[in-house]
Amino acid sequence: MRNIGGNGFDGLTVDYSVNGGPFVQFAKGGSVGINSNDTLNIDVPVDEADNRIVFRIGRLGNQPDSYAADNSDTLSIQRRNPLYKRRVLMEEGTGDWCKFCVGGIEEVRYLKANYADEFVAVCIHSNDRLEIQDPEHSYEPLLSRMPGFPDCFLNRTYECNPYGTARRFFQQLQERPGTLGLEMSAKFASDSTAINLRARMISETPVTAPDYRISFVLLEDSIPGKQLNGYYGSKGEFFGWEKLPEYVDMNFDDVARGVYNGFNGGLFTNTSMAAGEYRDYDYTLALPAKRIRNKNRLHVVAILLDTDGKVLNCVDAHPAGIVDAIDAASINQSADSDVVLYAISGVRLGTFPSIESAHNTVSGGIYIVYQQGKYRKMIFAN
């Protein structure tokens, strides 16, 4: 609301009407000065799929609004069944060497902060230590379609430089109502070497000849490292990056560790579905032997695809069950000469080819080092 009159006022009420019903008053106190703005947050209950909501100014300065020509606005809004929530998948190509990929970092942060339950991020590192090592589970089919970094795909439909552009495509995709709901449960296997997944799909409308496919992406959060900063020393402002050093200490989130059940997915179902009918898909995701730093920071994205490889829906789930910080399975998978590094709390930080490599990767402090069958405490200086 904007006050374009010649007088300020104290006190304000706004009324609203839903689908032609009676007006309900929403009270708002405070002062609005001349040529000033005010923002009102109103929770309006809606019961129908399509709704027409009329807002009008009721009182100004505790007096009825005497000039009604500019005191109302109308909003049309669709109420969506939460069963069929449509989430948007952003698959981003990035690397710690890519100095302008910090724009992608900021775009992911923005979308996650503002659309927490509607946006899913997958960060695909390439040509750095966080890239996927296993060709069987690589993201090469998508990376090969990216002209350069930073770059991203939204629902494997829109390709763009992520910063500033991704949110526009996100909003375009979100304007389309979803008709296929997707849920997933995840749980660590008893020996913590795999994650048992169950994806569940439901269709709002009957589907006579479905050909839906399902793929899974293993992600890991809070991986320490350094990001090259292209805004270092810049005179312009970019979310404070201009004040940070050329190489910024980072905890990388949503790092893709592998694509499972095929990049284009395995067959979910090809038999007819009635409206409101559920279909389940079970999958056991075997964890990579030496690439995971902390199993308690893993999560899995399920991607529902059509036959053209476009994303119909997706969902992100964290596995249930706490994994022991130090487990024999991960230790036995390391070569005798490798160094397995743990925080003093026992959380596994990663496997390194040497003490020097581990020292250069983490910050100073006291750590537990496992090498050649023995544990010992070591102090790493900054």
N, C-alpha and C positions, 0 to 999 in steps of 0.2 A: 504494500500500500504506500502511496506517495501523497503527501499533503502539498497541494499546489495552491492553496488558498493564502490569503493575506494574514491569517491569524494562526498561532499555535493553539493547542488545546490539551487539556488533561482529561484522561478517561476516554475509553473507546469500547464499543461492543460491536461484534460482527454476528449476523444471523446466517444460518444456512438452511436450505431445503433440499431434500433428496427425492428425486423422481416425482416432483409435483406435490410432495407432502407439505405439512405445515412447517413454518420457519421455526428453527430452534436457535436460542440465543447463546452465543459464546462470548463471555466477558473478557475484556482485556484492559488492564490498567496502564498507567504510565503516561508520559508526555510525548507529543509529536510536534516538533518545531516547524517553522515555516520552511517550505521546500525541503522537507526531510522525509526519509523513508522509515517504515516500520515493517517487521516481518511477524506474521502470526502462524503458529503451528497448531492446527486443529485436527483432532481425531474424529473423523466422520464415519459412522457405521453404515455399511452398505450390505444389502442382502441379495441383490440381483446380479446377474452376469454383466449387464450393461447399465451404467448409472449416469444420470444427469444431475449435477449438483450446482445449485445457485447460491452464491455468496452475496450478501449485501451489508452495507454499513448500517447499523441500527441507531447508535447514539454517538454523538461527538461532544466531549466536554460535558457529559451527563445531560445533554439536550438532544431531542430527535434531530436527525440529519434533515435539514430543510431543503437541501438541493439534491434531489434523487437521481438526476440525469447521469451522474458519474459514480454512483455508489454501489454498483453490482458487477458481478462477473460470473460466467458460467463455465463449468468444467465437465467434460465427459470422460469417464474412466471405466475401464473394464475390470471387473473382479475376477481373478483367476483362481481356479481350484489348486490349492497347494500340492495336491497329488501330482499335478502335471507341471510343476515348476520347471521352467526352461532355464538352464544355466549355459553360459557362454564360455567356451574354452579358448584360451590364448596360449599358443605354443610359440615361444620366443627363442630365436637364435641369438646366442650371446657368447661372450668369452671375457676372461679377466684381462686380456690384452687389448680389448676393444674399447678405446677411450671414450667414445660417445655412447656406449651401451649403458652408461649411467642414466640416460634418458629412458631406456627400457625399465631400469630399476625403479625410477620414479613413477612411471606409468603403472607398473604392477602394484606398487604401493598405493597409488591413488585408487585404482579399481578395487583392490582388496579392502581398503578402508571404507569405501562408499557403497560397495555392492558385495558385502561379505558372503551372502548366501546365493548370489547369482553369477559369480565370476570364479573361474578356476584357472590357475596359472601353471604352466609347465615351462621351466627354463632349461633350454637345451644348450649346454656348453659345447664348444667345438675348438679344437687346437689348443686346449689347455688341460691342466691336470684333472679337471672335473668332467671331461668328455666321457661318453659311454665307450668302454673298451671292448665290449663283446659285440662283434658284427651281427650275431643272430638277433640281438635286441636293440639295434641301433636306430637312430632317427634319420638316417641318411636319405630315405625317400622324401622327407620334408626339407631337410637342409639343402639338398640339391636343387630345390625350387626357389631358394632365397638368393637374390642377386648380390647381397652383401650384408654385413652387420652394421648396426642393429636392424633386425627385421622380425616380423612375426606373422602368423596366420591366426585369424579368428574363425573358429568352427571349420577350419580348412576351406573357407570360402573367400574371405577377404585377406589379402596380403598387403602389408604396409610397414613403414617405419613406425615403431610402437609409440613414440612420444607424441602426445596430442592427437594423433589420428586414431589410435586403437579405441579410445573411449567413444568416438563418434560411431565407429562401426559396431561397437558393443551395444550402443543405444539403438541402432537400427535393427540389430538382431533381436534385442529384447522387446521391440515393438510387436514382434510376431508371437502370438500366443502359442504355448506348447500344447501338444496333444499326447505326447509320450512321456510318462513319468519314469524316472530312474532312481533307484535306491541301491545302496550296497552296504553289506556288513563285512568286516575284516577282523581276523583273529590270528595271532601267531600260533604256529604249530608248537607242539609240546617241547620240541628240541630247539625251537627258535631259528631253524634254518629255512623256514618257508612261512608264507602268509596264506591262510585259507580264506578265499573270497566267495561271497554269494551276491551276485547282481540280480536285482529284481526290476522288471519292467511292467508297466501297466499302460494300456491304451484307452484314451477317453472315448474313441469311436471304434466301431468294428473295422477290422482290417482283413480283407479276404485273401490277399496274396503277399504276406510280409516277406521281406528278405533282409532282416536286420542282423548286424554283426557287432561284436563286442571286442574291445581291446583294453589293455590295462597298462598304466604307466607307473613305475615305482619312482617315488620322489623322496628326497632327503632334505631336511632343514638344518640351519645353523652350522654350516660347514665353514670353518675359518679360512681366510685367504686374503689376498690383496687385489684391489680393482684399480686398473689404470684410469685416471681421472682426466678427461679431456677439457674440463672447465677449470683446472688448476691455474691460478693466477689471472683468470679472466676478469675484465673490468665490469662485465655484466653479471647479473644475478641469475643463478640457477639452483634454487633450493638449498643454498649454502655450500654446494660443491666447489664454488669458486674460492671458498675459504679453507678447503681441505687440501692435504698434500697431493703430490702427483700420483702416489700410490696409497690408496686408502685401505685401512684394515676393515675387512668386511666379514659378516656372517651371511653366507649365501643361502637363500631359501628356495624351496620348490625346484631343487636340482634334479633333473631327470637322470635316473640310474639305469633305465632300460625300458623298452617297450615290449610287452609280453602278449602272447596269443596272436602275434603278428601285427605289423603296423596297420594293415587294413582290416584286422580283426578276424576272429573266428565266427562261424555261423552261430547266432543267438537263437533265432527261430525262423522257420519258413512255412509254418502251418497257421491257418486262419485264427484270428483272435476276436473274441467278443468284446464289446464295450465293457470296461471295468475288469477285464480278466488279467490276472497276474501271470507272468512267466519268470522262472528262475534260471540262473546260469551259475554253475559252480566252477571254480578254478583255483588251483593251487599254484601260487607264485613262488618258485624256488629262488631264494635270495642269492645274489652273486657272492662268490667266495671271499674276495678280498677288497671289494670296493666300498663297502659300507663302513662308515665311521662310527655311527651310533644308531643301533636298531630302534631305540626308543624315539628317534626323531624321523622315522619313516612314515610315509602315508602313500596311499594308492589312489589314482584317478581311474575310474571306469569311463570309457568313451563308447557311446552308442552311435553306430555308423549306418548309413544307407549303402546301397550297392555302388554308388558313385564315389564313396569315400568321404562324403560330407557328414559333419557331426550333427546328429539329431538331438542329443542331450549328453550330459556328463555329470559325474558326481565324485566328490573327494571324500575319502574315509581314512581315519587313523586306526590302525590295528588295536584291538583290545589285548590286554595281557602285558604285564611289565616284563621286559627281558632283562636277565641278569647283566650287569654292566660288563663283567668279565666272564665270558663263557668259553668252555673248552673247545667248542666247535670252531669258533673263529680263530683261536690260537693255533689249533692243529692244522688249519688251512694255510698258515704262514710258513714261508721257507725258513730254514734254520738261521739264515743270515739276516733275515728281515728284523726290523725293530717294530714292536707293537707298543704304542704309547697310550697311557691311561692318565686321566686326571687323578689327583690325589684322592678324590671321592670314589674312584673306581670306574668312572665312565670311560669307555673306549674312545679314543680320539682318532685312531687311524694306524695304518701300517706304512712304514717308511723303509727305504733301502739302507739307511745308515743313521747313526746317532746325529751326524751333522745335518742330514736332511730334516730330521724331526725337529732339531734345534732351530733351524732356519724357518720352519713353518709356524711354530707356536710362539706365543709371548713368553716372557720370563716367568719363572715360578718353579714349584716342586712338582715332579711328575713320577709316575711309576713306569718303568721300562721293562718290557719282556723281550729277552733275546737269548737264543740258544738254550731254551728250557729253564731260564732263571728270571726271577723278578728282582728289581732293585730300585731304590729311590735315587733320583738325580735332580740336581738344581740346574735349571737353565737360566743363564743371565740374559738380560734384555739386549 
